[in-house]
Amino acid sequence: MNILSNILALLVVIGVIIFVHELGHFLAARLFRIRVRVFSIGFGARIWGFERGGTEYRLAMVPLGGYVAFSGIDASNPTGDAGDFITRPRWQRMVVLLAGPAANVVLSIVLIAVVLVAGTELAGPRGLSTEIGAVAPESAAFEAGLRAGDTILRLGEEDVSDWREVANIVLTSPERRLPVDFERDGRTQSTVLVPRRLPRHELGDAGMYASLLPRVREVFEGTPAARAGVRYGDTLHAVDGHPITDAADFRRLVEPRAGEEVGVEIGRGDERLVIRLVPAAEGGLGRAGIAISHFTYQRVGPGAALIESAQINWETTTEIFGFLGRLAERRVSPQSALAGPIEIARISGQAARRSLNDLVFLTALISLNICILNLLPIPVLDGGQLAILLFESVLRRDLSVQVKNLVTQFGLVVIVGIMMFAIYSDLVKNLPALGR
């Protein structure tokens, strides 16, 4: 059943992203009166389609891509049609090529804004301090002498002020020695952290976690918490004045109090409230009727959501390029950077089974990654075609058809090689657990 839901989620996610990408090319072409012969979702043999306005719209056999075929795409196949692509000024052809990746950015911004308006639990929360909230026993961080309450000031060669920066450095530094400057009890100390390698994704893991207050993940119907007015997303600060840092603290303070009134201090937006409830007796223990976990919950209006979404997209883009830089420096394995159809299907299926919000957020992030991938200067991709047009602009003449064909063939070999490696990595990571 999980395999089927993974496949369906993959088709939805990739289908939306491909459609929007090709629609960007299509609309830009129409703006400059370039004739579009084919608008295809998928590659290979046609499954279904129709023709309208001189354009064939089709669904093809292999759904992992798509294309828009222009009339007279290069000098080797001129049609004499006034709408030939090759007859347009280079700047117009560049706009058409850029329109696909640009559409993916717009899609990402809109989808994340929708999620923020609906309200979401944010993964990798922004603006979180570098204070360590917990350290796993026998982890790399524990062996380095780091403990809960320490504040990381510098990690590796970089000053850090946000937990996302800490997480990204650790992830991209498996088995590398990272000098650490941290503050404990007002004093600056130093140590060396060596993140352990996670075999599945070839990424680093330190076993230390951000300092986050526990939140209410779910309120069960008919329970003391539900009757008292506890809500999803409430931050838990204390029980009867005793501070709590995780679910274990909450249970420790509530379980002995079955049938007795307790005061639970919560945060809700900008408010701090004390909600009084009487834990129900279940098996001799007091139960409030809530599920607790650590996450950040955010819900904003449409205007603020668009601004916040644009900022999230910008920060994610800089993180992606930082990751690509570490890949070029061979600090991380290519296996950790590439995800093929099997891996994307797995994470899409997991997101869909969690919630629609998670699936929409994931679609936005994949759309942004597709934009960046397409802008890489690899022939066949939009970025490669843009590079050729820029080179021709400098030369002030077109390259010969033979040269363009050789460059295109080289690009195809590179892309096929990348795809084969991505699929191989997918199989290595997922064959033991394809059904999970």
N, C-alpha and C positions, 0 to 999 in steps of 0.2 A: 504493500500500500504506500509506503514512504517513497519507493522508487517512482511510482506513478505520479504522486503529488510533486516530487522533485522535477519530473519531466514537464508537467503542466505549468509549474511555477517558472521554469526556465523559458518555456515558449511565451508566456505572458511577458516576462521581464525583457527578454531579447526582442520579442515582437514589437513592443512599445518603443524601445530604444532605436531599433532599426528603422521603423516607420517614421519617427520624428527626424532622424538623421537624414534619410533620403528625402523627406518632405522639405527640409531646409534647402537641399540642392535644387529640388524641383521648383520651389517658389522663386528662388533667386534666378533660375534659368528663365522662368516665365516673365520675371520682371524685365529681363534684357531681351525678351522675344527670341530666346534660343529654343529651337524645337526639341522636345523630349520624345524620343521614340518608344522607350520602355521605362516603366516604373515597376520595379520588381522587389518583392519581399521574399528573400531566399534566392538560392542559386540552383542551377541545373534545370532539369525538365520542368515544364510548366504543369501545374496541377489544375489551376483555375484562373480565369481572367476575363477581361472584356476590353473593348477599345472605345475610346471617346476622345474627340477633338484631336485626332491624329496620334494619340498616345495609347499604348497598350499597357494596361494595369494588370499585373499578374502575381499569383502566389506560386513559388517554385518549390521543388522537392526538398532541398537542403535549407532549413530555416535559420542557419547560423550566419546570416549576413543579408545583404541586399545591394541593389545598385540602381542608378538612374542612367540610362543610355541616351546620350545626346546625339543629334544629327551632326555628321561631319566633325567627329571628335578630334581628328588630326588630319594633317595634310595627305595622309595615305588613303583616306576614304572620303574625299570631298563629294558632296551631292549636288552642288550648285544651288542648294536651297539658301534663301536669304537668312534662314534660321540656323545655319551651321555654327557650331561652337567655335571652330577654328577662325571664323571671320570676325569674331568679336575682339575688341581691344583686350590686351592682356589683363588690365586692371579689372575688367568685367569678369573674365574667366577666373581670376583670383577670388573675386567676391563669391562666385558660384561655388568654388571649391571650399572656401571658408564657411559657407552657409550651413553645411552639414554639421561640422563640429560646433558651430555657434548655436545651432538648434539644440544640440545635446546639452550645452551649458544652460540654455533657457529652460529646458525640460528639468534639469537638476534643480535649478533655483525654484521653479514653480512647485515641484513635487515636495521639496523640503519645506517650503513655505506652507503648503497645504497641511503637512504633518504637524508643523508647529502651531498652526491655527487650531487643529483638532486636539492637540495636546499629545505629548510623547515623552517616553523615557529615553533620555539621551545616552547613547554609548559614547565613551571617551569624552566626558563632560568638559566644557571649556571653562577657563577661568578658575580651575581648581588648584589650590596651593600645592607646593611640593612637599608638604608634611606627610610623612609615612603614617598610614593608619593602622597597618598590620604587616607583620613579617612572618612568613610560613617557617615552621621549624625545619632545620636542616636544609634550607634553601640557600641559594648563592648570596642573597642579601644577609641572611642570618650568619653565614660563615664569614662575611666581610665585616661583621660587627654592627650592622645597622639594626635599629630597633624602632618599634612604634613610637611616635612622638618626635623622631629626628626630622629635621627639615633639610632637604638636599639643596645646596647652593650652586654646586658645579658638578657636572657629570661628563667624564671624558674631557674633551677640549672645549666644552660649551658651558656658559652660565645658563642656568635654567630658572624659570619663574612660574612655570605652568606644568601640571602633571602630565599633560599630553606630550610635552617636550621630553620629559623623563621617560615616558613609555616608548616613544619613538626611538630614542637612543638605545634603550635596552633591547627592543625588538630587532634592531638592525646591527647589533653587536654581539652575536653569539660567540662565546668562547674568546672574547677579546678582553684585555685588561683595561678597565675603565677607572682612572683615578676619580675619587669622590671627595668633595668637600661638603661637610654637613654641619649643622648646628644642633647642639644638644645642651640643654640647660644654660643657654646663653653663651656657650663656648663653641668656637669653630674647631672641628676636628677633621682628620683626613683618613681615608682608607682606600682599598682597591677592590672593586667589584668585578667579578668575571661571570657574566650571565651564562647560564647553561643553554645548550642547544636543544631546541624542541625538534625531534627527528621528523615529525610529520610535515612541518612547514619550513624547517631550517631557519627558524627565528630564535631570538634570545628570550630567556625567561629568568627574572631575578627573584621571583617569589616575594615581592613586596607590593603593597597595595595602597592606593590613595586613601586619604582620610575623608570618609563620607559618613554622615549620620544615617542611621537606618530609616527607611521609609515604609509606609504601609503599601504593600503590593496588592493586597486583596482584602476586602471586608466580607466575611461570610454572612449570608442572610440569617436573620433570626438570632444572632449571637449578641452577647453583651456589648461588644464594640459597635455593632450596627445600631442597636437601640440607643446607645449613648451619642451617636452622631459622628463616629470616626469615619473618615473618608479616604478613598484611594489617593495616594500621593502625600498624605500628611507625614511630616518629619517627626520622628520620635526623639524627644530630648531627655525625658526623665520619668521615673515612676516614683511617686511620693517623695520627690526631691532628690532621688538617687539617679545620677547621670547614667545613661545607657549608650553603648557604642555599637552594639550589634544585637541580633536576635537572641543570642544566648543570654545576654544581660537582661533582656525583657522577660524571657521565660524564668530566669532565676528569681526575678523580683515578683512575678505574677503568680507562678504556680503554687507557692505556699499560701496564697491569699484567697482560696476558693470561698465564695460566699461573703467575703469582706470587701468593702468599698475601697478602691484605690484611685488615686489621682494621677492621670497620665498627661504629662506636659507635651504638647505638640506644637509644631510650627505649621501654619497654613498661610501661604502667601507671605505678607508682611506681618501677620499676626502671630502672637504666642498665646495659646489657650491651655487651660487645664480642664480636661474632660474626666468626669468621675463615672466609673463603671464598677460593676460587681462581677468578677470572674465566675463563670459557671464551673461547677464541679464535674469533671470527667475523669473517671478512673482515679479519683482521690486527688487530682491536680486541678488548679485553677486555669481556665482557658478564656481568653478574651475574644477569640474568634477572628484573628487577623493573620495574614501571611506577611512576613517582613523580609525585605532585601535592601541592598544598597544600590541606589540609582539616583539620577537627577531627573526631575520632571519639569517640563517647560510647556507653557501654553500662552500664546500671545495673539494680539490682533493682526489683521491682514497686512497693514502697512509695516508694522514692526517685524512681522514674520518674513516679509520680502527682504528687509535690510539684514535681519539675522541670517537668513538663508544665503544671501550673497556673501556674507562674512564667512559662514561655514564652508561654502564652496571655495572661497579664496584660500582659507587656511588649509583645506584638504588638498588643493592644488599644490601649494608650496610643500606640503608633506610628501605628496607623490613625487615631485621633482627631487626632493631631498633623498627619498628612497632610491630613485633612479641614479642619483649621484653616488650613493653608497654601493649600488649594484655595479656601477662602472669602476669603482675603486676596489671591487671584489671583496667588500666587507660583508656582503650578504650573498646567499646563493640565488642563482636565477630561479630555482625551484620555489623560493619564497615569494618571488615577484610575479610569477605567472599563474593564472588560473584558466584552465580550459573549460569546455562545456560540462564535463562531469562535475568539477568542483563548483562551478557557478550554479549548476542544477542543485547540488547538495545544499549550498548556503541559501539559495532561493527557496527551496522547499522548507528548510528550517524556519526562515523568516515568515513564510506564508502560514506555517502551522502555529507560529507565535501570535501574529496579528496582522491585519491589513496594513496598519501603520508601519510595521517593520518591513513589510514587502515593498511598500511605496518608498520608504527611506533607502532601502537597498537598491531599488531601481534607479534612484537619483544618483547614488554613489557610482554605480556601474556606468551610468550615462556619462558622468564626468570622466571616468577612466577611459571610456571609448573615445571621447573627444580628444584627450591627450594622446592616446595611442594613434589616432588618425592623423594627428599633426606631426608625428615623428617623420623625419626626412627619409622615409623608405619608399622607393618607387612603387607604384600601384596604390599606395595610400594617398589621402588628400595632401598630407605634408610633403610627400615626395613629388607630387605633381606641382605643388606650389613652388618647391625648390627649383624645379626645371623652368617654370615660368619666370622666376626671379633671375635665374642664370641667363635665360634668353633676353631678359630686359637689359641686363648688363652688357651682353654681346650685341644687342640691338638687331638680332636676327634669330630665326628659329633654328633649332638643331635639326639635323637631317632625320628622316624617317628611320633609317637604319640604326642611328645612334639611340633614338628614343625606344625602338624595339628592343635593343640590347639592354638598355637600362630597365625597361619594364620586365623583361625576362629575369634579370638579376633580382629585381624586387619580388617577383613571384617566388623565386627560389628561397629568398630570405623569409618571406611570410609563411610559406609552406614549412620551412624548417622550424620557425617559431611555433607554429600550430602543432607540429608533430611533437616537439619538446613539451609543450603545454599539456597535450593529451597524455604523453608518457608520465609526466609529473602527476597528473590527475589519477592515473591508474595506480601509481605507487602509493599515493595518499589515500585512495578510496577503495581499492579492491578488497581490503579486509572488512570494509563496513559499508558496502554499497546500499544496503537496505536500511541503514540507520537513519 
